[in-house]
Amino acid sequence: MRQQKAEAWPHDPAYPYVALERPTGAEGWPLLFQSLDPGADDGVRLIALWPDAVALRRRVAGLPMKIERPLTDYGGLAVALLDPEGDDEGVAIVLVHADPVLSVTLYSAPHIDDVVAEWRGWSEALSLPMLVTEADGTRRPAYPMIGRLTVAAARARRPRRGPLKHRRPSVYRRRAAGRPLAGLDVHRGERELIARD
């Protein structure tokens, strides 16, 4: 089991949204935070997030529980509405697991202003795909992927335009190998003419 910094579990009940600061280096991990959990005794669970694992701690019926899962068990990062049936425009970025109890909200806000930047940032930080939720509840990658690599469309070749379009290719400007001139005298076996003292 991983060791966690027990002294810092930030939580502000007055601010119900999640606003984690993504680490920029190895020293910023693990991220320690709380999130709402209706199944827990006190209504919250403690979460520790590493670049390769997630640990969830909560107390149920007075018994402490801890679950640690590798990040490879998670399908990716999906954008979800906080209130799909109501008029609230709040959104969340969720680290999605096949078991909804193990899914973790990494970002939530009452508006959609910064959601795409946060979505892309968390995807890069955790090396997980960005997922789009369909109307039927299924999720698919936002971009075509091969394994964990995003597949982009091939770029078309740039058309040749401008003043250099009709330029003669440089291969034709190379000099051809020279040929000896006809009637050139070749002198062999003669003594050198060198001025000596």
Buried (B, 14 or more C-beta within 10 A) or exposed (E): EEEBEEEEBEEEEEEEBBEBEBBEEEEEBBBBBBBEBEEBEEEBBBBBBBBEBBBBBBBEEEEEEEEEBEBEEBBBBBBBBBEEEEEEEBBBBBBBBEEEEBBBBBBBBEEEEEBEEBBBBBBEBBEBBBBBBEEEEEBBBBEEBEEEEBEEEEEEEEEEEEEEEEEEEEEEEEEEEEEEEEEEEEEEEEEEEEEEE
